[in-house]
């Protein structure tokens, strides 16, 4: 967890009235968090089901709000990948409902005993999971995150303070209102979930400065948003990362397996951070031509080195020469960089140089190659013969995710309920004193 000191210089000044308002909201969230922290699992699960039912019954209202956000985004020239993240439809609303139901079915992490022992002096020691308290999140153009974070916070006994960005303002206002009403109906404080969107960017900045009131802040979005939070927040930050995701195609990989894997990693949802951005091909890999043909068939534009250009059938409108910046770019679109490497060692060197530490994948039939790849790649998730799109809390059995952490303190990889808890040592004795 990135801990910024009180002396950190900030790049902005928050209006006093906004900071006071956000501080007051955080104090209300703190009070709500105390109720959530001691709530029995059954109460929290009922609240999640009530939220799911409310979203289902208000889906037309949600879709109308979302349509206004999407239309406004188009008028302002919002990039296609951001428009995709912003957009909701019935299928995606079904996904939100399913995620909440899945969270309700998950084991409650609060109170779990992580470790325990009886010491020689008779003291009984336990390390328990406890809620973090007040969890803040700053994100952009992703209304699904509003529901995911609220649901995860509730189940893990935390209050949530959200800043969802201006692009999704109408959708998020509708969703937060539905969630708050459902929480009230379930017997919880409405301030268990709050939004600072009404204050715009000042609200986000105030959230970053609410040290001592907000326990942790999680940014989700592009490079600029994440770095702004990391560099300016006085609240502890869990840094989620960009996804310059690599796939290494080994010489032993078969085309029938490799082609759908690479294509799925790229096109399943190009705007997602776990979408593959770079394909590294081992020299002589027999599956290479078919894999590249599969990408081109799906209208992926390839940025290639000279050897990859030959495998792709030569330069064309959709096969262009790679530029130095392509290897470090997160396109979040139907664009992919392709390079031919002479060895696994060369592939690992490339990944070490350009990876953002999110997800890397290897496609191989050689167990030794797979094991070496896993051992030497320093990323939050490593896939062996599986799509990079599986780096997702829901897909990995967490129910949903707050984000994907690429740092190494407190949490790494998809962050579910357990990652929204800290630990507490409980020591039970019978009058023992230290000698």
C-alpha positions in Angstrom: 0.0 0.0 0.0 1.4 3.3 -1.0 1.6 5.5 2.1 2.1 9.2 1.4 3.3 11.4 4.3 1.5 14.5 5.6 4.3 16.6 4.1 3.5 15.5 0.5 3.1 18.5 -1.7 -0.2 18.5 -3.7 -0.8 20.0 -7.1 -4.2 21.5 -6.2 -6.0 23.5 -3.7 -9.4 22.3 -2.5 -12.1 24.9 -1.7 -12.6 25.0 2.1 -16.4 24.5 1.8 -15.9 21.4 -0.4 -13.3 19.9 1.9 -15.5 20.5 4.9 -18.5 18.9 3.1 -16.5 15.8 2.1 -15.0 15.5 5.6 -18.5 15.6 7.0 -19.6 12.8 4.6 -16.5 10.8 5.6 -17.5 11.2 9.3 -21.0 9.9 8.4 -19.3 7.0 6.5 -17.2 6.2 9.6 -20.3 6.0 11.7 -21.9 3.7 9.1 -18.8 1.5 8.9 -19.1 0.7 12.6 -22.6 -0.7 12.0 -21.4 -2.7 9.0 -18.3 -4.0 10.8 -20.4 -5.8 13.4 -23.3 -6.9 11.2 -23.9 -10.6 10.9 -23.3 -12.1 7.5 -27.0 -12.8 7.0 -27.9 -9.1 7.3 -25.2 -8.1 4.8 -26.3 -10.8 2.4 -29.9 -9.7 2.6 -28.8 -6.2 1.8 -26.9 -7.4 -1.3 -29.9 -9.3 -2.5 -32.1 -6.2 -1.9 -29.7 -4.1 -4.0 -29.7 -6.7 -6.8 -33.5 -6.7 -6.8 -33.7 -2.9 -6.8 -31.3 -2.7 -9.8 -33.4 -5.3 -11.6 -36.6 -3.4 -11.0 -35.1 -0.1 -12.0 -33.2 -1.2 -15.0 -35.1 1.0 -17.4 -34.3 4.0 -15.3 -30.7 3.0 -15.2 -30.5 2.5 -19.0 -32.1 5.9 -19.6 -29.6 7.6 -17.4 -26.8 5.7 -19.1 -28.0 6.6 -22.6 -27.8 10.3 -21.6 -24.2 9.8 -20.4 -23.2 7.9 -23.6 -24.8 10.5 -25.9 -23.0 13.3 -24.0 -19.7 11.3 -24.2 -20.1 10.9 -28.0 -20.8 14.6 -28.4 -17.6 15.4 -26.5 -15.6 13.0 -28.6 -14.9 10.4 -25.8 -12.7 7.7 -27.1 -14.4 4.5 -28.3 -12.8 2.4 -25.5 -14.1 4.7 -22.9 -17.5 4.7 -24.5 -17.5 1.0 -24.3 -16.6 1.0 -20.6 -19.3 3.6 -20.0 -22.1 1.8 -21.8 -24.6 -0.4 -20.0 -27.2 -2.7 -21.6 -29.5 -5.4 -20.3 -26.7 -8.0 -20.5 -24.3 -5.9 -18.5 -27.0 -5.1 -15.9 -27.6 -8.8 -15.6 -23.9 -9.1 -14.9 -24.2 -6.5 -12.1 -27.0 -8.4 -10.5 -25.2 -11.7 -10.9 -22.1 -10.2 -9.2 -24.1 -9.0 -6.2 -25.8 -12.4 -5.9 -22.4 -14.1 -6.1 -21.0 -11.8 -3.4 -23.9 -12.8 -1.1 -23.0 -16.5 -1.6 -19.3 -15.9 -0.8 -17.9 -16.7 2.6 -17.8 -13.6 4.8 -14.1 -12.7 5.4 -14.8 -10.6 8.5 -13.8 -12.6 11.6 -11.9 -15.3 9.8 -8.9 -16.7 11.8 -5.8 -16.3 9.6 -3.5 -17.8 12.2 -3.6 -18.8 15.8 -1.7 -20.6 18.5 -1.4 -21.2 22.3 1.9 -19.9 23.6 4.0 -21.7 26.3 2.8 -19.1 28.8 -0.8 -20.0 28.2 -1.7 -17.0 26.1 -4.2 -17.8 23.3 -3.3 -15.8 20.2 -5.4 -15.3 17.1 -5.0 -13.1 14.0 -8.4 -12.1 12.6 -9.6 -10.4 9.5 -11.3 -7.1 10.2 -12.8 -4.4 7.9 -10.6 -1.5 6.7 -13.3 1.0 7.7 -14.0 3.7 5.0 -12.9 2.8 1.5 -12.7 5.5 -1.1 -12.6 4.9 -4.8 -11.9 7.3 -7.7 -12.6 5.9 -11.2 -13.8 7.1 -14.6 -16.5 6.1 -17.1 -17.2 2.8 -15.4 -20.6 2.6 -13.9 -20.2 -1.1 -13.2 -17.5 -0.2 -10.7 -20.0 1.7 -8.7 -22.0 -1.5 -8.0 -18.9 -3.7 -7.7 -17.2 -1.6 -5.1 -20.4 -0.9 -3.1 -21.1 -4.6 -3.0 -17.6 -5.6 -2.0 -17.5 -2.9 0.7 -20.8 -3.9 2.2 -20.0 -7.6 2.3 -16.5 -6.9 3.9 -18.0 -4.6 6.5 -16.8 -1.3 5.1 -18.4 2.0 4.1 -17.7 3.3 0.6 -17.1 6.8 -0.7 -17.2 7.0 -4.5 -16.1 9.4 -7.2 -17.2 8.0 -10.5 -16.3 10.8 -12.8 -18.3 13.3 -14.9 -18.6 11.0 -17.9 -20.9 8.6 -16.0 -22.5 11.2 -13.7 -26.2 10.5 -14.5 -25.7 6.7 -14.4 -23.8 6.8 -11.1 -26.3 9.1 -9.5 -29.1 6.7 -10.4 -27.1 3.7 -9.2 -26.0 5.2 -5.9 -29.5 6.4 -5.2 -30.8 2.8 -5.7 -28.1 1.4 -3.5 -28.7 3.8 -0.7 -32.5 3.2 -0.7 -31.9 -0.5 -0.7 -29.5 -0.2 2.2 -32.0 1.8 4.2 -34.7 -0.8 3.4 -32.3 -3.5 4.7 -31.8 -1.6 8.0 -28.4 -0.1 7.4 -27.4 3.5 7.4 -27.9 5.2 4.0 -24.4 6.6 4.3 -22.9 3.2 4.0 -22.5 4.2 0.4 -21.9 7.8 -0.7 -20.8 9.7 -3.8 -18.8 12.9 -4.0 -19.6 13.4 -7.7 -21.7 16.5 -6.9 -18.5 18.3 -6.1 -16.8 17.4 -9.4 -13.0 17.2 -9.4 -12.9 19.2 -6.2 -14.7 16.3 -4.6 -12.0 13.8 -5.8 -9.3 16.1 -4.5 -11.0 16.5 -1.2 -11.3 12.7 -0.9 -7.6 12.4 -1.5 -6.9 14.9 1.4 -9.3 13.2 3.9 -6.5 11.6 5.9 -7.7 10.1 9.1 -11.3 10.0 7.8 -10.8 7.7 4.8 -8.8 4.6 5.5 -7.7 3.7 2.0 -8.2 5.1 -1.5 -8.3 3.0 -4.7 -7.9 4.6 -8.1 -9.2 2.8 -11.2 -8.7 4.3 -14.7 -6.0 5.5 -17.1 -2.4 6.4 -16.4 -3.1 10.1 -15.6 -5.8 9.4 -13.1 -3.9 6.7 -11.2 -0.7 8.7 -11.1 -2.6 11.8 -9.9 -4.0 9.9 -7.0 -0.7 8.2 -6.1 1.3 11.4 -6.2 -1.2 13.7 -4.5 -3.2 11.7 -2.0 -2.5 12.0 1.7 -4.8 9.0 2.3 -3.1 5.6 1.9 -3.5 4.4 -1.7 -3.7 0.9 -3.2 -2.3 1.4 -6.7 -4.1 -0.3 -9.5 -2.2 -0.5 -12.7 -2.3 -0.1 -16.4 -2.3 -3.3 -18.4 0.5 -3.6 -20.9 -0.3 -7.3 -21.1 2.0 -9.7 -23.0 1.4 -13.1 -24.6 4.4 -15.3 -25.4 3.8 -17.9 -28.2 6.3 -20.7 -27.7 7.6 -22.9 -30.6 5.7 -25.9 -29.2 2.3 -24.2 -29.2 -0.3 -25.7 -31.5 -2.3 -23.4 -33.7 -5.7 -25.0 -32.7 -5.0 -23.9 -29.1 -3.0 -20.8 -29.7 -5.2 -19.0 -32.2 -8.4 -18.8 -30.1 -6.4 -18.0 -27.0 -4.5 -15.0 -28.5 -7.6 -13.8 -30.3 -9.7 -14.0 -27.2 -7.0 -12.2 -25.2 -7.2 -9.3 -27.6 -10.7 -8.9 -28.9 -13.0 -10.2 -26.1 -13.1 -6.7 -24.6 -10.3 -4.6 -25.9 -11.1 -1.7 -23.6 -10.3 -3.8 -20.5 -7.0 -3.6 -18.7 -6.5 -7.4 -19.0 -6.7 -7.3 -22.8 -3.4 -8.4 -24.5 -1.4 -5.6 -26.0 1.8 -7.3 -27.2 2.4 -10.7 -28.8 5.9 -12.2 -28.6 6.5 -15.0 -31.1 9.3 -17.5 -30.7 11.3 -17.7 -33.9 10.1 -20.7 -35.9 6.8 -21.2 -34.0 4.6 -23.1 -36.5 1.4 -21.6 -35.1 2.5 -18.0 -35.8 1.0 -17.4 -39.3 -2.4 -18.8 -38.3 -2.5 -16.8 -35.1 -1.7 -13.5 -36.9 -4.3 -14.4 -39.6 -6.8 -15.0 -36.8 -6.1 -11.5 -35.4 -6.4 -9.8 -38.8 -9.6 -11.6 -39.5 -11.0 -9.9 -36.4 -9.9 -6.5 -37.7 -7.0 -6.1 -35.2 -4.4 -3.7 -36.5 -0.9 -5.1 -36.0 2.2 -3.1 -35.2 5.0 -5.4 -36.2 8.7 -5.8 -36.4 10.3 -6.9 -39.7 10.1 -10.6 -39.0 6.5 -10.4 -37.8 5.6 -8.5 -40.9 6.7 -11.4 -43.0 4.6 -13.8 -41.0 1.6 -11.5 -41.3 1.9 -11.5 -45.1 3.7 -8.1 -45.5 2.8 -4.5 -44.6 -0.7 -3.3 -45.4 -3.3 -1.0 -44.0 -3.7 -3.3 -41.0 -0.1 -4.4 -40.7 2.2 -1.4 -39.9 5.7 -1.0 -38.8 6.1 -0.9 -35.0 7.5 2.3 -33.5 9.5 2.3 -30.3 6.5 3.7 -28.3 4.3 0.8 -29.3 6.0 -1.7 -27.0 5.0 0.3 -23.9 1.6 1.4 -25.0 -1.8 0.3 -23.5 -4.0 0.8 -26.5 -7.3 -0.5 -25.1 -8.4 -0.9 -28.7 -8.1 -3.3 -31.6 -4.4 -2.7 -31.9 -1.6 -5.1 -31.0 2.2 -5.0 -31.1 3.9 -8.1 -32.5 7.6 -9.1 -32.2 9.5 -12.2 -33.1 12.1 -13.2 -30.5 14.9 -15.7 -30.7 14.4 -17.4 -27.3 12.4 -17.6 -24.1 15.1 -15.5 -22.5 14.6 -12.7 -25.1 10.8 -12.8 -24.4 11.4 -12.6 -20.7 13.8 -9.7 -21.2 11.2 -7.8 -23.3 8.5 -8.4 -20.7 10.8 -7.3 -17.9 11.5 -4.0 -19.7 8.0 -3.1 -20.8 5.5 -4.9 -18.5 3.3 -2.9 -16.1 3.2 -5.9 -13.8 -0.5 -6.7 -14.6 -0.8 -10.0 -16.5 1.4 -12.1 -18.8 0.6 -15.3 -20.6 2.5 -18.2 -22.1 1.2 -20.6 -24.7 3.3 -23.8 -24.8 3.2 -27.6 -24.7 6.6 -27.7 -22.9 6.2 -27.9 -19.1 9.8 -26.6 -18.6 9.0 -23.5 -20.6 5.8 -23.0 -18.6 7.5 -23.4 -15.3 10.4 -21.1 -16.1 7.9 -18.5 -17.4 5.9 -18.6 -14.2 9.0 -18.5 -12.0 10.6 -15.5 -13.8 7.7 -13.3 -14.7 7.1 -10.7 -12.0 3.5 -9.8 -12.6 0.3 -9.9 -10.5 -1.1 -12.7 -12.7 0.5 -15.3 -15.0 -1.5 -17.4 -17.4 -0.4 -20.7 -18.8 -2.4 -21.7 -21.8 -5.3 -19.5 -20.8 -6.7 -16.2 -22.0 -5.4 -13.0 -20.2 -9.1 -12.0 -19.9 -9.3 -14.3 -16.8 -7.5 -11.8 -14.7 -10.7 -10.7 -13.2 -12.2 -11.0 -9.7 -15.4 -12.5 -10.9 -13.7 -15.0 -13.2 -11.3 -16.1 -10.4 -14.0 -16.8 -7.9 -13.9 -13.5 -5.9 -17.5 -12.5 -6.9 -16.4 -9.1 -8.1 -13.3 -6.9 -7.8 -12.4 -3.4 -6.6 -9.6 -3.3 -9.0 -6.4 -5.2 -10.0 -3.5 -4.2 -7.9 0.0 -4.2 -9.5 1.8 -3.3 -6.3 3.1 -5.7 -3.8 2.1 -4.3 -0.4 -1.2 -5.3 1.2 -2.8 -6.6 -2.0 -1.7 -7.9 -5.5 -3.8 -8.9 -8.4 -7.7 -8.9 -8.4 -8.9 -7.4 -5.2 -12.0 -8.9 -3.7 -13.5 -8.9 -0.2 -10.5 -10.3 1.6 -8.3 -7.5 0.2 -10.7 -5.0 1.7 -9.8 -6.3 5.2 -6.9 -5.8 7.5 -5.9 -7.9 10.5 -6.3 -7.6 14.2 -4.4 -9.6 16.8 -6.5 -10.9 19.7 -4.7 -12.2 22.7 -6.6 -14.0 25.5 -5.0 -14.6 28.8 -5.7 -15.5 32.4 -3.8 -12.7 34.1 -0.4 -13.4 32.5 2.2 -10.6 32.9 5.4 -10.1 31.0 8.5 -10.8 33.0 
